[in-house]
Amino acid sequence: MEAASKIVTSLLLNLALFLPCLSAAVSSNPSSFHPSMSKGPIPHDYTRFADVERHCQSVLASAADLKADADRAGDLMHVHQLSFMNGDWSQDAGQAPLLPFHGSYADAAAVAGPELLEAVPLATFMVTHADMAPRRGARTAFNVSGLLSFTITSNCCCSYTEPRASPEFELRPGVARLHVLLQGVYTETKSSSGSGDGGGGERVLCMVGDAVLPVRGSNVTDPWAWAKQNHGGDSNFKPPVVAADNILLVLRYPMTATLTTRAVRGEMTSTSAKSDGAYFDTVRLVSQLAGGYDSGYQFQPEDAALDAVAGCSDDPLFRDGDAMGMEHLNRGGSLCDIVYQSAPSHQVMEVIPNWNCKGTDAFCSRVGPFVSGRPVTRAMQDVAFTRSGITVQGLQCKPAYRTDGAAGARLAAVFRYVPPWEDQPTAARRTGLSAMTLSAEGVWMASAGRVCMVACLGGDERACHYRVTLSVRKTFSMTRRGSSVGQITAMDGSHPPLLFRHRVNPREQRSPETRMSYIYTKIEQARELLRFKPAGFRDNIVARSLLSYPSIAGPAEDMVSLSNLADDLNLRFKCAVKPPFVPDWIEEPFFELQILSVGTLVGSYPQFQPQFQGEFSMRIELLGRARVHAVEKQQILNVSAEFTASRKNFVSPSPVMSLEGVYDPEDGRMYLIGCRNVHAPWRVLSKRRDLEDGMDCSVEMTVEYPPTTTRWLISRAAKVSVASTRAEDDPLHFNRTELRTLTVAYRDQRRDELTEPVVEGLLCVTMLSATIAATVGQIRYVKSHADVAPYVSLVTLGVQALGYSATLVTDARMLPAWPTRRYMPYYAGHLGWIMDRSMKALTLAALLLTARLAQVVSRSRARARARSPLEPGRVPGDGAVLLCSAGVHLGGLLFVLAVHWLSTYGASTADEPPSGVIYGEAQGMPWPARARAAIVERYAGVAKEWFLLPQVVGNALWRVNCKPLAARYYAGVTAVWLLPHVYGYLRPPVVNAYSEAHGDVVGFYSKASAVVVPVVGFVLALVVYVQQRWNYKIVGWAMRTEKNKLQHVY
């Protein structure tokens, strides 16, 4: 017991003295958060010059004198452009593959599963050093070192690299990565006839490398058997590797980037014998030139631009862009601004099925000129027909003028085909050129209102018989919701026109000067639903007088009011069972209803643009305070919306249904007509005559929004009903479906929630101040009542000290059980800084005072032991108290984990978030482990609120006949911990939409702890009161004798 008391006391004192220094060190040391910052410089010793000279003899022999500007130290422009990311690599067919590959070509019927996404090989090259020190006279080469990274992945991550001192091989579930260290020379060659370099010559890197290669097995047909046996992600498994230094890499860069010369091409070979374990078949690399807009791209002559215009599509779909271009030019803008806004990088545009194609099934099922690298079956063609995408890469725009003075622009880009069996985020970042890409260049004439481009498949000048037409749209409708629309055609008619579009984003903010419009075509059908709506509670006089719903807080033409209303009408869903109208290949349960337009507003309105802030600031403030009551007549508004599905392996949400209808602010109901894409092959779509632009528009949806008032009494979830009007025997028919949204938080309610972090801060300051006052009172109490000081439990003080320490060192919340921090940063501005520093200072003061109280208790026990050296057992000790308290908390934690396990796995697994990767271990901590960690963290905070538990245990074990704790201390601190719970009951219901949408793993525990934690804390305080008042008599009654009563040693 004595040893335990000394240990607890010394820990408290050390914490009080050491933690302030540790807290300051952690907060001021950036390398603790960025380990890479602490790494030293990587040496660049060119020790293999003899190998470079021997293997690169032909490259050095053909090298030309370098230009003077290339010799200047600090001119790193060309060196920067030598690096590239996420290019393609492939190997010649042979017996010596480079990396293990676990994937295989999957059948089309199973393509929907994210675990069957095709693995893609990616290559990233980075120049780590260039010896460009100036020297006298001309030279033909200079030393260069670099790092080449090979990656095979399906849906984990793109290729990446950073400087490193040694080669590495990494094999994780779902990812294989090889890093090769290289050193060599940079040279330039002059152009020669028939060289295919565009007439500008080449820049060449010839380098030798070092690597650690995976060892192939003896089985020629399956050399990676050992890798497949260990695909489970054993952290202790070390793959067999062999060192290899006989590696030769040659990279060739065109001097001038043009339509047909914009690719880096390379070859990596092994100079070892074929019988050597380090030998591998030739690896070929290809990537686009790096450098973005600074890569020195040269456009073709004017006659080539005229050829592009001659092949431009005259489809009416592209006749909307002229007004857009002319309007922008009239405001003094540039056409290039529109281009960059309409084709953002790393975005995937959806391919529109050409259901109106005329021809055979094989011809009309083709997806443009693109050729996939995997075997193509009829089933694969059917999947690709409706679920493919196009991404725009390397977009460059240059303002130009025609000979007649008309404004225009020159454009160049690469269009990459994204099949449904490829991970979209990875595909959007790939830079290789192949039969899956079109290199295009053309012009945009404002008078024509479209972009006309010549395109070459794979950048090959022999395959430039394709034309691409682009248009930026400003008018939308039910079946036409593309902000930019494109078409790829073949001049020889080898494939049907391929249409694609960048779907309009409802959340995209529109400039007040950009006049976007929406053409409503389904309003009459929606009003029919409104006229025949069934009567209900919302329609009676009492409900209309008491309840209000989202409405316009200003004139109907006010864009800010319309934008605020659209924001309130957005809904989020998490469905345990997938709705029947959602395609089978969408597995994720998260959906959204996003408002595209309300009345005359399309998109969202930028409320705080600097140039308009002065004009609208007063009106926005008034609108924020306004409340429209039910007695004020609200007009019925036309609305359009998008029903989308959020998917892990997709850049943007997948569209499920386009909606259009009316919203009645009087009763909070919205009546919509829906059009959904029909995911069927061309041979099926072409035979149906009841589709509108290939879409099924026989869907009705009704939405009932919760009131903006009475948040405590009425559920804050919206009710959605979706039904098909088709006959039951129709393949497109589905049964009526009732959906329930996540809790709805309206704009005014979210404004209240934004102040919650400030309230939490003020509450923490109040609690800490009251705790400090109670601790000071307890110190004075034990000093004036020295006989009771030994009976204060040091474990009770230790629990509080550990809580304060966690707050200081780890920046943990002072209130771990409530509320959950949802806003980052915690709070902003000068007030937040003052409040944060105040909490730190008060927490440190509370820790020091707790340590001082522990010191007083420890010294009083030492004096007691000195007065009774022959009876040390009569002095209280905390060893048994610590064990009992730990046992109680451990039992409680195990109980909570068991309840969580039963609620998660015992009853149903429907709420488990779907895995979006092949092997979950490759993406960090698995979901069950994160759930358990969150519960343990939350329970640790609860233990701090039950700080009186060790004192209750000690009072029972020591059979005290005194009052070791002052009433103002234990009752005061208990009351302090009840404050956040009292506020939690009194405040309006708070919505954490993000946590709800992503499955709050401790939701059940939060609700239970809101009742159990304060009740147990109050009961513990009540037990302490009873023990200190009647414990002597209780023990006497229990023992049935007066002989064993504990006597004080004073």
C-alpha angles and dihedrals in degrees: 000000000000091000092051092051091051092048094050092047094048091048092053093049093046091049092051092051101036105038098069090056092045092048092052092046094051094047093048100044110085093184090069087069097033108040092180090067091069094057117110126233117290113235119237105205113165096212098151100062091127091056090047092051092049099046097036097048095118092049093049092046092058095042120122127213112281119242119256093246090056090058095056114105109239096031094117099153095104092041091053091053092054091072121082137176135218098002123159126264131185138172132230113249110268146109100283115068118185104221136019116259121198099181130092137189108278128210116258093243090067100040091106092074113094090216089067098056112134117259113236129202114234130186128197124186125190129182106226099181141004124194098220098151109148116258135183117265130005123311134190101212145015132201120267132180126195149161125240119197123196117196135182113193139144108197107341107091144313125268114281138171142184131186113284136175099226138029118263141194119204126190118180131155106288095003135076118181133178125190118201121193113216139188128178145108139303117221139166129219131202123240121267130190113274093012093125094224095118094256096287103093128236142274111223133197116196113184142163120218148202124216144156106235126199112253115246119224125243092254104093094197093050110023094162100057091124091056093052091050090056099040091118093086103252104187091208094053114109113195116227111254138176127210115245127187100160095091124131124192126187119184122185123200124186114239091223125037112222138152093283100026106054099107135098110218126190146169129209118194137175117237091197123105116271089244091057117102089227093059120110136176119263115286119211124202133194132175141153118265114270126227101080112217092357096061093102097243113189119209123219123260122279094263090061089053090053089052089055091051090050091059095047119128119252094200112142087233089078099047095090096072098073094071089047093053096043092046091053092048092049088059090055095255130136127250088226089065089060091048095053092045096048097047106040118186121261092020123127119218118209122244113236111223110243094227092161093061118136114217144053125327092252092051098044094044093062117110099223121281095321122121119200121220093228128077110280119218129176090259090053090052090052091053094046092049093070106020108046129112143201125218126195117223137180093014113187127179130187123185112239142166132222123239089261091056097254115148120249144134140237115231136189128182146146119241113207123197113226112199120204092250092063127082107254100215090049093045092050090059099045113113103186123120118226143125085301093066138066120205106210139183131177150119139280115213113192091211091058093041096219145081117246118194141178111225134198122201109240091351090285112149089213091061102052097120096110131099129204124200122193132183134178112221130211099180124070136185140173096285099025111062104144118125087197125021129196140184132198117202134177118228090214094049093239092145136017119263111282114219123199136168142189102235115232114257112226090207094054110117116232124211114243088240095053106090105207116175139193127212110214112211104163101050096109092054090049092050089054088060089049093052094050097042114140117251116252146153092295091062099058124097095247093055093046092052096046105033130063130186137200109299143150112291093201143011117338090242094053107113094201091055092047091048092051090049092050089052091052092050095056113109136196127207137195109188122194088198119039113245113249093238092060115093116257094240092063104086103166115100097217119104137166137203105211121188111229100181139006117191107314096344119100117191120344128316121238101235100184107040108151095234092053101032094094092051097047105028095091093044093048090052091051092046091051090058098040123105120193111212127211092250090067110086112240121199122233111257131213112234139179127195147174125233106207139175122223112226130187097217095047129085093220134015115286114244114239104169140000113221136196133173146096137305124210111205090192095072102012095244127137123197116200140179114214135209117194130188115256108226100207135121121267094257089062099041094048092059097052117090098180097074127099110222087335094309132118106234098176096103127114124196130186122192125194112195122206118247120268088227132056094041091167096053108038128053113261094215122103121232118227126189121191124186139169120229093204124109117272093246092056113106089225094055120109132179123259110279128202115207129188120204131218115267110299118231113193123210095258090048092050088052088059090049092053088068092054096091089055090049090050090051093050090047091052092050090050093048094047092048092050091046091052091050091050092048092051089050091051092051090053090046096055091045091054092041101043093166093067098043095091090059094063107105114240089203089062090054091044093056090055092045092052090052092052090046093053090051092053101042105034098028088238120170117272087222104047095168095045141056111011112224109243104161128076122225093039091228130334134224136031094310091056092050092051092047093048093050091046092054091049092050094046092047091052091048091050090050093051093047091049089052090049091052090050090051092053091050093047093051092048090054090049090054090048092053090049091055093049106031092158094054107046090155091069090067113082117251131190101217096096091037091056093049094047094046092047090049092052093049092045091051091049092049092049090049092052092047090049092051090048091050093050093047092048105037106008098064106021142343095207094109095052108113112246117250114245097192136064093243118022093207090069091066100055129260113010118245096252090052091050090051093051092046091052092050093049090049092050092047091051087060091049091054088061090057090052091056092138094065094090090048091052090050092047093049089053095047096043094041090220122205096193144058108262093169123055113235091234088056105050095029092044096049091044090052089049091056090049092059097081091047092050090050089047090059095045100045122085115269111282122219123211099187094174094055092045093049093050098042114264100232093202098039095115090047093050092055093047094045091053087070106024100047099056092040092053091045091053092046091052091053090048091050091051089052091051093046094050092047104038106008093110093057093041091054091047092053090047095050094043088216140077095215099082098047112131111250124204116247092224 
